[in-house]
Amino acid sequence: MAFEVDMRVIVQHCDSKLYYAGPNNWAAEASKAMDFVNSQRAAQFIGQSQMPDVQILLHTPEESREVLIKQFRRKPPRAKNRRQTA
């Protein structure tokens, strides 16, 4: 007996929690998110688009579950060495 689960690879903004739905389009619902088919395509797209602060999720619509695959966070600015003078 075969067990089949519908899974989608989607991109979500880490802070707003909106899902990437296409060029200049973000959606509040995962069902409206663009399906990248696999994580490699999603990662390539994120790199080419230089999208900061997003994460790739594996989403199963039937169970409304999301599994984090990879997170792409902007690096925090480095603290400058400041000398204190007395």
N, CA, C and O atoms as a printed pandas DataFrame, in Angstrom:
     atom_number atom_name residue_name chain_id  residue_number  x_coord  y_coord  z_coord
0              1         N          MET        A               1    0.827   -1.168    0.000
1              2        CA          MET        A               1    0.000    0.000    0.000
2              3         C          MET        A               1    0.884    1.248    0.000
3              4         O          MET        A               1    1.750    1.398    0.862
4              5         N          ALA        A               2    0.670    2.126   -0.949
5              6        CA          ALA        A               2    1.476    3.339   -1.067
6              7         C          ALA        A               2    0.869    4.451   -0.227
7              8         O          ALA        A               2   -0.348    4.631   -0.174
8              9         N          PHE        A               3    1.740    5.175    0.413
9             10        CA          PHE        A               3    1.312    6.313    1.217
10            11         C          PHE        A               3    1.829    7.571    0.538
11            12         O          PHE        A               3    3.039    7.737    0.377
12            13         N          GLU        A               4    0.942    8.444    0.143
13            14        CA          GLU        A               4    1.332    9.645   -0.568
14            15         C          GLU        A               4    0.946   10.884    0.231
15            16         O          GLU        A               4   -0.185   11.007    0.702
16            17         N          VAL        A               5    1.891   11.787    0.373
17            18        CA          VAL        A               5    1.647   13.030    1.099
18            19         C          VAL        A               5    1.977   14.188    0.169
19            20         O          VAL        A               5    3.035   14.207   -0.461
20            21         N          ASP        A               6    1.080   15.139    0.089
21            22        CA          ASP        A               6    1.312   16.331   -0.715
22            23         C          ASP        A               6    2.202   17.270    0.085
23            24         O          ASP        A               6    1.813   17.738    1.155
24            25         N          MET        A               7    3.402   17.550   -0.435
25            26        CA          MET        A               7    4.335   18.442    0.244
26            27         C          MET        A               7    4.764   19.537   -0.709
27            28         O          MET        A               7    4.944   19.307   -1.905
28            29         N          ARG        A               8    4.923   20.724   -0.167
29            30        CA          ARG        A               8    5.350   21.865   -0.961
30            31         C          ARG        A               8    6.555   22.512   -0.294
31            32         O          ARG        A               8    6.648   22.548    0.933
32            33         N          VAL        A               9    7.470   23.020   -1.099
33            34        CA          VAL        A               9    8.619   23.759   -0.595
34            35         C          VAL        A               9    8.311   25.235   -0.812
35            36         O          VAL        A               9    8.161   25.690   -1.946
36            37         N          ILE        A              10    8.220   25.975    0.285
37            38        CA          ILE        A              10    7.812   27.377    0.213
38            39         C          ILE        A              10    8.804   28.264    0.968
39            40         O          ILE        A              10    9.621   27.779    1.752
40            41         N          VAL        A              11    8.716   29.567    0.717
41            42        CA          VAL        A              11    9.606   30.542    1.354
42            43         C          VAL        A              11    8.766   31.480    2.216
43            44         O          VAL        A              11    7.728   31.984    1.788
44            45         N          GLN        A              12    9.238   31.700    3.438
45            46        CA          GLN        A              12    8.528   32.561    4.382
46            47         C          GLN        A              12    9.480   33.634    4.917
47            48         O          GLN        A              12   10.646   33.352    5.190
48            49         N          HIS        A              13    8.982   34.854    5.065
49            50        CA          HIS        A              13    9.777   35.913    5.680
50            51         C          HIS        A              13    9.846   35.631    7.182
51            52         O          HIS        A              13    8.821   35.377    7.814
52            53         N          CYS        A              14   11.036   35.673    7.743
53            54        CA          CYS        A              14   11.230   35.306    9.151
54            55         C          CYS        A              14   10.485   36.210   10.129
55            56         O          CYS        A              14    9.966   35.729   11.137
56            57         N          ASP        A              15   10.426   37.491    9.852
57            58        CA          ASP        A              15    9.816   38.419   10.805
58            59         C          ASP        A              15    8.319   38.618   10.587
59            60         O          ASP        A              15    7.538   38.555   11.536
60            61         N          SER        A              16    7.919   38.856    9.347
61            62        CA          SER        A              16    6.495   39.123    9.073
62            63         C          SER        A              16    5.663   37.847    9.017
63            64         O          SER        A              16    4.442   37.887    9.170
64            65         N          LYS        A              17    6.329   36.712    8.798
65            66        CA          LYS        A              17    5.685   35.396    8.654
66            67         C          LYS        A              17    4.824   35.295    7.388
67            68         O          LYS        A              17    4.012   34.378    7.257
68            69         N          LEU        A              18    5.005   36.246    6.454
69            70        CA          LEU        A              18    4.296   36.171    5.180
70            71         C          LEU        A              18    5.018   35.191    4.261
71            72         O          LEU        A              18    6.221   34.972    4.404
72            73         N          TYR        A              19    4.292   34.610    3.331
73            74        CA          TYR        A              19    4.821   33.616    2.406
74            75         C          TYR        A              19    5.038   34.241    1.035
75            76         O          TYR        A              19    4.214   35.026    0.565
76            77         N          TYR        A              20    6.160   33.887    0.392
77            78        CA          TYR        A              20    6.442   34.411   -0.941
78            79         C          TYR        A              20    5.464   33.790   -1.930
79            80         O          TYR        A              20    5.359   32.568   -2.037
80            81         N          ALA        A              21    4.740   34.661   -2.660
81            82        CA          ALA        A              21    3.709   34.192   -3.586
82            83         C          ALA        A              21    4.011   34.575   -5.030
83            84         O          ALA        A              21    3.209   34.291   -5.920
84            85         N          GLY        A              22    5.145   35.211   -5.280
85            86        CA          GLY        A              22    5.514   35.626   -6.628
86            87         C          GLY        A              22    6.155   37.002   -6.582
87            88         O          GLY        A              22    6.237   37.616   -5.518
88            89         N          PRO        A              23    6.610   37.491   -7.732
89            90        CA          PRO        A              23    7.288   38.790   -7.763
90            91         C          PRO        A              23    6.458   39.892   -7.097
91            92         O          PRO        A              23    5.307   40.133   -7.463
92            93         N          ASN        A              24    7.065   40.544   -6.120
93            94        CA          ASN        A              24    6.418   41.633   -5.360
94            95         C          ASN        A              24    5.086   41.224   -4.745
95            96         O          ASN        A              24    4.181   42.048   -4.612
96            97         N          ASN        A              25    4.965   39.965   -4.372
97            98        CA          ASN        A              25    3.698   39.467   -3.836
98            99         C          ASN        A              25    3.960   38.528   -2.658
99           100         O          ASN        A              25    4.639   37.512   -2.805
100          101         N          TRP        A              26    3.423   38.872   -1.506
101          102        CA          TRP        A              26    3.535   38.061   -0.302
102          103         C          TRP        A              26    2.128   37.770    0.199
103          104         O          TRP        A              26    1.241   38.618    0.098
104          105         N          ALA        A              27    1.926   36.582    0.734
105          106        CA          ALA        A              27    0.592   36.170    1.175
106          107         C          ALA        A              27    0.620   35.746    2.639
107          108         O          ALA        A              27    1.636   35.261    3.139
108          109         N          ALA        A              28   -0.496   35.934    3.309
109          110        CA          ALA        A              28   -0.617   35.540    4.712
110          111         C          ALA        A              28   -0.878   34.045    4.854
111          112         O          ALA        A              28   -0.629   33.472    5.915
112          113         N          GLU        A              29   -1.374   33.412    3.806
113          114        CA          GLU        A              29   -1.719   31.987    3.854
114          115         C          GLU        A              29   -0.710   31.153    3.068
115          116         O          GLU        A              29   -0.349   31.496    1.942
116          117         N          ALA        A              30   -0.263   30.059    3.671
117          118        CA          ALA        A              30    0.698   29.174    3.019
118          119         C          ALA        A              30    0.138   28.578    1.732
119          120         O          ALA        A              30    0.895   28.283    0.807
120          121         N          SER        A              31   -1.160   28.402    1.664
121          122        CA          SER        A              31   -1.780   27.816    0.469
122          123         C          SER        A              31   -1.592   28.691   -0.767
123          124         O          SER        A              31   -1.699   28.206   -1.894
124          125         N          LYS        A              32   -1.311   29.978   -0.561
125          126        CA          LYS        A              32   -1.118   30.901   -1.685
126          127         C          LYS        A              32    0.354   31.103   -2.028
127          128         O          LYS        A              32    0.684   31.849   -2.950
128          129         N          ALA        A              33    1.236   30.441   -1.288
129          130        CA          ALA        A              33    2.673   30.582   -1.511
130          131         C          ALA        A              33    3.103   29.847   -2.776
131          132         O          ALA        A              33    2.502   28.850   -3.174
132          133         N          MET        A              34    4.153   30.364   -3.393
133          134        CA          MET        A              34    4.734   29.731   -4.572
134          135         C          MET        A              34    5.421   28.438   -4.153
135          136         O          MET        A              34    6.131   28.412   -3.148
136          137         N          ASP        A              35    5.218   27.368   -4.913
137          138        CA          ASP        A              35    5.856   26.077   -4.634
138          139         C          ASP        A              35    7.145   25.991   -5.437
139          140         O          ASP        A              35    7.117   26.028   -6.667
140          141         N          PHE        A              36    8.274   25.877   -4.748
141          142        CA          PHE        A              36    9.575   25.792   -5.405
142          143         C          PHE        A              36    9.957   24.358   -5.764
143          144         O          PHE        A              36   11.026   24.139   -6.333
144          145         N          VAL        A              37    9.134   23.401   -5.454
145          146        CA          VAL        A              37    9.298   21.970   -5.757
146          147         C          VAL        A              37   10.393   21.318   -4.923
147          148         O          VAL        A              37   10.173   20.247   -4.359
148          149         N          ASN        A              38   11.578   21.945   -4.830
149          150        CA          ASN        A              38   12.620   21.376   -3.974
150          151         C          ASN        A              38   13.421   22.499   -3.319
151          152         O          ASN        A              38   13.379   23.648   -3.759
152          153         N          SER        A              39   14.144   22.152   -2.271
153          154        CA          SER        A              39   14.855   23.162   -1.482
154          155         C          SER        A              39   16.013   23.787   -2.248
155          156         O          SER        A              39   16.367   24.939   -1.997
156          157         N          GLN        A              40   16.607   23.045   -3.177
157          158        CA          GLN        A              40   17.716   23.590   -3.962
158          159         C          GLN        A              40   17.234   24.749   -4.833
159          160         O          GLN        A              40   17.905   25.777   -4.920
160          161         N          ARG        A              41   16.088   24.593   -5.470
161          162        CA          ARG        A              41   15.531   25.678   -6.293
162          163         C          ARG        A              41   15.204   26.895   -5.430
163          164         O          ARG        A              41   15.452   28.034   -5.826
164          165         N          ALA        A              42   14.651   26.645   -4.260
165          166        CA          ALA        A              42   14.304   27.747   -3.358
166          167         C          ALA        A              42   15.568   28.489   -2.918
167          168         O          ALA        A              42   15.589   29.719   -2.908
168          169         N          ALA        A              43   16.615   27.753   -2.555
169          170        CA          ALA        A              43   17.867   28.365   -2.109
170          171         C          ALA        A              43   18.518   29.164   -3.238
171          172         O          ALA        A              43   19.040   30.254   -3.004
172          173         N          GLN        A              44   18.489   28.631   -4.456
173          174        CA          GLN        A              44   19.047   29.361   -5.602
174          175         C          GLN        A              44   18.281   30.660   -5.831
175          176         O          GLN        A              44   18.881   31.706   -6.078
176          177         N          PHE        A              45   16.964   30.588   -5.749
177          178        CA          PHE        A              45   16.136   31.774   -5.939
178          179         C          PHE        A              45   16.442   32.829   -4.880
179          180         O          PHE        A              45   16.576   34.011   -5.197
180          181         N          ILE        A              46   16.552   32.407   -3.636
181          182        CA          ILE        A              46   16.849   33.333   -2.539
182          183         C          ILE        A              46   18.205   33.996   -2.764
183          184         O          ILE        A              46   18.352   35.203   -2.572
184          185         N          GLY        A              47   19.193   33.202   -3.169
185          186        CA          GLY        A              47   20.527   33.744   -3.437
186          187         C          GLY        A              47   20.535   34.731   -4.587
187          188         O          GLY        A              47   21.135   35.801   -4.484
188          189         N          GLN        A              48   19.874   34.383   -5.681
189          190        CA          GLN        A              48   19.827   35.266   -6.848
190          191         C          GLN        A              48   19.049   36.544   -6.549
191          192         O          GLN        A              48   19.404   37.619   -7.033
192          193         N          SER        A              49   18.005   36.426   -5.764
193          194        CA          SER        A              49   17.165   37.584   -5.438
194          195         C          SER        A              49   17.738   38.411   -4.296
195          196         O          SER        A              49   17.274   39.520   -4.029
196          197         N          GLN        A              50   18.744   37.870   -3.627
197          198        CA          GLN        A              50   19.355   38.497   -2.453
198          199         C          GLN        A              50   18.298   38.854   -1.411
199          200         O          GLN        A              50   18.289   39.956   -0.863
200          201         N          MET        A              51   17.422   37.910   -1.154
201          202        CA          MET        A              51   16.354   38.095   -0.168
202          203         C          MET        A              51   16.896   37.863    1.233
203          204         O          MET        A              51   17.340   36.757    1.543
204          205         N          PRO        A              52   16.869   38.882    2.087
205          206        CA          PRO        A              52   17.329   38.669    3.459
206          207         C          PRO        A              52   16.189   38.203    4.364
207          208         O          PRO        A              52   15.014   38.442    4.082
208          209         N          ASP        A              53   16.550   37.553    5.425
209          210        CA          ASP        A              53   15.611   37.199    6.494
210          211         C          ASP        A              53   14.422   36.365    6.028
211          212         O          ASP        A              53   13.271   36.671    6.338
212          213         N          VAL        A              54   14.721   35.311    5.281
213          214        CA          VAL        A              54   13.678   34.383    4.850
214          215         C          VAL        A              54   14.088   32.967    5.236
215          216         O          VAL        A              54   15.249   32.703    5.549
216          217         N          GLN        A              55   13.123   32.075    5.209
217          218        CA          GLN        A              55   13.406   30.676    5.512
218          219         C          GLN        A              55   12.660   29.780    4.533
219          220         O          GLN        A              55   11.580   30.114    4.046
220          221         N          ILE        A              56   13.270   28.633    4.264
221          222        CA          ILE        A              56   12.648   27.639    3.393
222          223         C          ILE        A              56   11.918   26.649    4.283
223          224         O          ILE        A              56   12.482   26.127    5.245
224          225         N          LEU        A              57   10.664   26.397    3.955
225          226        CA          LEU        A              57    9.835   25.481    4.729
226          227         C          LEU        A              57    9.322   24.353    3.855
227          228         O          LEU        A              57    9.050   24.546    2.670
228          229         N          LEU        A              58    9.194   23.189    4.441
229          230        CA          LEU        A              58    8.490   22.073    3.817
230          231         C          LEU        A              58    7.096   22.103    4.420
231          232         O          LEU        A              58    6.933   21.952    5.630
232          233         N          HIS        A              59    6.103   22.296    3.583
233          234        CA          HIS        A              59    4.724   22.492    4.052
234          235         C          HIS        A              59    3.842   21.336    3.594
235          236         O          HIS        A              59    3.847   20.972    2.418
236          237         N          THR        A              60    3.089   20.764    4.522
237          238        CA          THR        A              60    2.107   19.726    4.195
238          239         C          THR        A              60    0.716   20.297    4.429
239          240         O          THR        A              60    0.276   20.413    5.573
240          241         N          PRO        A              61    0.019   20.655    3.347
241          242        CA          PRO        A              61   -1.290   21.302    3.480
242          243         C          PRO        A              61   -2.333   20.482    4.241
243          244         O          PRO        A              61   -3.125   21.045    4.997
244          245         N          GLU        A              62   -2.345   19.165    4.052
245          246        CA          GLU        A              62   -3.371   18.340    4.704
246          247         C          GLU        A              62   -3.295   18.421    6.219
247          248         O          GLU        A              62   -4.316   18.448    6.905
248          249         N          GLU        A              63   -2.083   18.460    6.725
249          250        CA          GLU        A              63   -1.889   18.455    8.174
250          251         C          GLU        A              63   -1.562   19.844    8.712
251          252         O          GLU        A              63   -1.382   20.023    9.917
252          253         N          SER        A              64   -1.486   20.817    7.825
253          254        CA          SER        A              64   -1.101   22.186    8.199
254          255         C          SER        A              64    0.182   22.198    9.021
255          256         O          SER        A              64    0.275   22.865   10.052
256          257         N          ARG        A              65    1.164   21.449    8.543
257          258        CA          ARG        A              65    2.462   21.399    9.227
258          259         C          ARG        A              65    3.522   22.045    8.366
259          260         O          ARG        A              65    3.469   22.009    7.137
260          261         N          GLU        A              66    4.493   22.639    9.050
261          262        CA          GLU        A              66    5.635   23.227    8.371
262          263         C          GLU        A              66    6.903   22.783    9.074
263          264         O          GLU        A              66    6.990   22.800   10.302
264          265         N          VAL        A              67    7.890   22.382    8.272
265          266        CA          VAL        A              67    9.177   21.965    8.806
266          267         C          VAL        A              67   10.231   22.912    8.246
267          268         O          VAL        A              67   10.319   23.099    7.032
268          269         N          LEU        A              68   11.023   23.502    9.117
269          270        CA          LEU        A              68   12.081   24.411    8.698
270          271         C          LEU        A              68   13.190   23.617    8.025
271          272         O          LEU        A              68   13.703   22.652    8.590
272          273         N          ILE        A              69   13.557   24.025    6.817
273          274        CA          ILE        A              69   14.654   23.378    6.102
274          275         C          ILE        A              69   15.929   24.199    6.264
275          276         O          ILE        A              69   16.970   23.664    6.644
276          277         N          LYS        A              70   15.849   25.498    5.977
277          278        CA          LYS        A              70   17.021   26.370    6.094
278          279         C          LYS        A              70   16.574   27.804    6.287
279          280         O          LYS        A              70   15.560   28.242    5.743
280          281         N          GLN        A              71   17.362   28.531    7.083
281          282        CA          GLN        A              71   17.059   29.937    7.348
282          283         C          GLN        A              71   18.178   30.806    6.771
283          284         O          GLN        A              71   19.359   30.482    6.902
284          285         N          PHE        A              72   17.795   31.900    6.138
285          286        CA          PHE        A              72   18.748   32.846    5.562
286          287         C          PHE        A              72   18.554   34.179    6.278
287          288         O          PHE        A              72   17.643   34.941    5.956
288          289         N          ARG        A              73   19.419   34.449    7.247
289          290        CA          ARG        A              73   19.309   35.674    8.041
290          291         C          ARG        A              73   20.410   36.643    7.628
291          292         O          ARG        A              73   21.532   36.247    7.313
292          293         N          ARG        A              74   20.057   37.916    7.641
293          294        CA          ARG        A              74   21.034   38.962    7.399
294          295         C          ARG        A              74   21.990   38.955    8.584
295          296         O          ARG        A              74   21.558   38.837    9.731
296          297         N          LYS        A              75   23.256   39.076    8.318
297          298        CA          LYS        A              75   24.221   39.098    9.415
298          299         C          LYS        A              75   24.076   40.406   10.182
299          300         O          LYS        A              75   23.982   41.475    9.578
300          301         N          PRO        A              76   24.060   40.324   11.508
301          302        CA          PRO        A              76   23.958   41.560   12.295
302          303         C          PRO        A              76   25.209   42.411   12.093
303          304         O          PRO        A              76   26.293   41.869   11.878
304          305         N          PRO        A              77   25.077   43.715   12.159
305          306        CA          PRO        A              77   26.258   44.575   11.984
306          307         C          PRO        A              77   27.271   44.322   13.084
307          308         O          PRO        A              77   26.919   44.090   14.241
308          309         N          ARG        A              78   28.526   44.371   12.700
309          310        CA          ARG        A              78   29.592   44.152   13.684
310          311         C          ARG        A              78   29.720   45.372   14.587
311          312         O          ARG        A              78   29.612   46.515   14.145
312          313         N          ALA        A              79   29.949   45.098   15.841
313          314        CA          ALA        A              79   30.159   46.189   16.801
314          315         C          ALA        A              79   31.543   46.784   16.552
315          316         O          ALA        A              79   32.522   46.056   16.398
316          317         N          LYS        A              80   31.611   48.086   16.516
317          318        CA          LYS        A              80   32.895   48.757   16.311
318          319         C          LYS        A              80   33.636   48.817   17.636
319          320         O          LYS        A              80   33.047   49.021   18.697
320          321         N          ASN        A              81   34.940   48.634   17.540
321          322        CA          ASN        A              81   35.764   48.779   18.741
322          323         C          ASN        A              81   35.880   50.258   19.059
323          324         O          ASN        A              81   36.447   51.029   18.285
324          325         N          ARG        A              82   35.357   50.631   20.161
325          326        CA          ARG        A              82   35.425   52.028   20.582
326          327         C          ARG        A              82   36.279   52.118   21.835
327          328         O          ARG        A              82   36.076   51.412   22.823
328          329         N          ARG        A              83   37.216   52.995   21.743
329          330        CA          ARG        A              83   38.064   53.208   22.913
330          331         C          ARG        A              83   37.444   54.297   23.770
331          332         O          ARG        A              83   37.046   55.360   23.294
332          333         N          GLN        A              84   37.381   53.990   25.022
333          334        CA          GLN        A              84   36.844   54.991   25.948
334          335         C          GLN        A              84   38.001   55.799   26.504
335          336         O          GLN        A              84   39.022   55.256   26.926
336          337         N          THR        A              85   37.820   57.077   26.494
337          338        CA          THR        A              85   38.859   57.935   27.068
338          339         C          THR        A              85   38.339   58.552   28.353
339          340         O          THR        A              85   37.174   58.939   28.452
340          341         N          ALA        A              86   39.215   58.634   29.323
341          342        CA          ALA        A              86   38.803   59.180   30.617
342          343         C          ALA        A              86   39.388   60.531   30.831
343          344         O          ALA        A              86   39.151   61.149   31.868
